[in-house]
């Protein structure tokens, strides 16, 4: 039996549900599922539900959820990525891959060398777009918890708020990653396309961050989170 898995933007529980219109359209019109087809749904809270389609109408799809599954594909390491804002698809790529690699929270950040500035309505649209990127990544990779995508913050504000057992800032002139006790939570700071300035790196250090270099080559802003999160998951997570 074919099993379709996708996100539903509404709280789920065992029993019968009428799906929100957007998800009903996708299930009925795009996937073209019919009564009796198996489904596996998640609402981003960490739980998954298996069941079947009961009815497909023009504007509504009803499903019956019979089985609950908890904690699928979630790493024991809590990861908060502070990612410098970058242009176009580079930011989408960073959010998509960070989601696949188990990030718990992602904060787009504005630093001195950022070439992107978002305000008001434009910022709201980008935030909604980034959340959809994360949702799609969860649907693809099997995660049942959607990472929190925070609104863009100034670097100083993020440094003052972020809390983690281990805090690392990527910098090409730092020493390589040394041995650390296994943390339960990790904050990673990655600069924008132009990198972080020396004053910003020093500001991060004063906020408890340790400088980290990932090998001898300088990585692009969208490559750095993929490498850093992969190394973190290998050392302390579920790789």
N, C-alpha and C positions, 0 to 999 in steps of 0.2 A: 504494500500500500504506500503510495507517495505521501511523504510528510513535508508540509510546508511550514517553515518557521519564520515568524516575523513579529515586529514590535507593535503593541497596541497602546495608544496614548490615553489610557484610562486604567484605574485599578482593576485587577483581575482576582478571581477567587474560583473555587470549585463550584460547578453548577452551570446554568444556562446564562448566556450573555448576548445582548444585541450590540454589535461592534459599532464604534464611531463611524461616521459617514466616510471619512477618508480611508480608513482601513477596510471598510466594507467594499468600497469601490475597487481598491487594490486587489482584495481577495476574489471578489466576484467578477470584475471586468478585466483585470490584468492577468491574474493567475488562472482565472476561469475555473475555480473550484466549484464543486457541486455538493449536494447533500450526500453525506456519507464519507466524504474525503477527510483524511486525517489532518490535523493541524497541531502545531506547537507554538504557543504564544508566550510572550513575556512583556511585562510592563515597565521594566527598567529598575525595579525594586530589588532584584536579586532572585526572584522566583520565576519558574517556568511552569507552564500548564499544557498538558497534552489532552486532546479531545478530538471532536469531529464536528463537521459542519452539519447543522440541522436544516437550515433553509437559506436559500439565496434569492433575494428579491431585487427589485430595481434600485432601491435606496437603502436596503437593510440586509445584513447578513447575521444570522443567529448561529451560535456555536454552543456545544455542550462540552465543558471541561471536566475530565474525569480524574486526572492524576496531577499532583503537584511535585515538582522537582526543585530542589534548593541548591543554590551556590554553584551553578555550572560555570566552569572555565574562569573562576575568579582567583587571582593570585593572593597569597597570604601577605604580600608586601604592599602596603598602601603607598601609592606613588602620586605626588603632586608635581605636575610639570608647569613651570613658568616659562612660556614660549614667547620670545620677542615677535611682535607683529611683522609679518612679511607680506609681500604682494601676491595677489591672484591665487593660483592653485598651490603655491608653496605652503600657505597656512593650512589649506584643506588637507594637503598631504601629511603635514605634521600631526594634525588632529586625528586623521584617519589611522595613521600608523601607531600613534601613541595609544589610541583606543585598542587596537589589535594587540599591543604589547602590554596591556593591563593597567594603563594609567587610571587612577581613581578620580583625580581632579585635574583640570587643565585651565590655566589662566593666561589668556593673551595679554602681553605686557607692552607698554609704551616706554621706550628708553630714548636716550639722546639721539641715536643714529637711526631710529625707525623712520622709514619712508612712507609709512601708512598712518593716517590720522582718521579716526572714526568718531562721529558725534551724532547724538540724538537718534533720529529715525534710521540713519544709515547703520549706526552701531547696533540697533535693535534687529535690523534685517540680517546683518552679518552673524549676530549671535544665534538667531534662529537657524540660519544656514549651517553654522558650525555644529549645532546640536543635531541637525539632520544627518550631517556627515558622520558624527559619532554613532547615531542610531543605526545607520546603514552598515557601519563597520561592525557593530555588535551583531546584527543579523547575519553577517557573513562569517564572523570568526567564532560564533557560538557563545559569546558572553551574555549573561542574563542581567547584568547591572550596567546601566548606561553611565559613563563618567559625567561628573558635573562640569559643565562648561561655564566658567564664570565670565561676567562682563569684563572687557579690557580694563586694566589697572595701570596706573603709573608705577614704574619700578619701585620707587621708595615706598609706596603704599603696600605693594605686595610683600616686600621684604619685612615690613612691620607686622604683617598679619600671618604669614605662613608659619606653620608649626610642624616640625618633624624631628625624629630622632637624629637623622643625618641630613645635612644640607650641603649640596654641591653646586658650584658654579663652573660651567665649562669655560676654559680660557686656554688658548693655544700655547701660552708661555708657562703654564703651570707644570708641576711635576706630575708623572703618571699616577693613576689611582693606587693608593697604598692599601694595606689591609685595614679593615674596620670591623668591629664587632657587628654581628648581624642586627640591622635595625628592623623595627616593625613598620616604620614609615620613613619615606625618603622624599625630599624636595629637590628638584633639579631646576637650575636656572640656565636658560640658553638664550643667547643674544639674537638680535635681528640680523638682517643681511649684512649690515656694516659692522656687526660685532658689538660687544660692550666696551665702553671706554675704560681707561685705567681707574678713573674716579668711581665709576659704577661697580667695577670689580672690588675695589676697596670698600665701597659702601656695603656690598654683599658680605664681605668678610667681617665687617663690623657687626653685621646682623647674624653672625654665626655660621656663614657659609665657608666651606673649604674649596679651594681651587682644584680643578680636575682637568687633566689633559687625556684625551683618548687617542694615543698613538702619535706618530710624528707628522701626520698630515692634517692640514686645516680642513675641517668638514663644513659643508654648507649648512645654513640654518635649518633646512628641512631634513638633512641627513643626520645631524647631530642627535636629535631626540631618538631616532631609530636605533642608533648605535648605543647611546647612553642607557636607554631603557632595556635594551637587549642584554647589556653587560650587567645591569642591576638585577634583572630577572634571573640571569645565570648564577650570580653570586648569592643572592638572598631571596629570590622568588621561587617560581615554579618551572624554570627551564632546566 
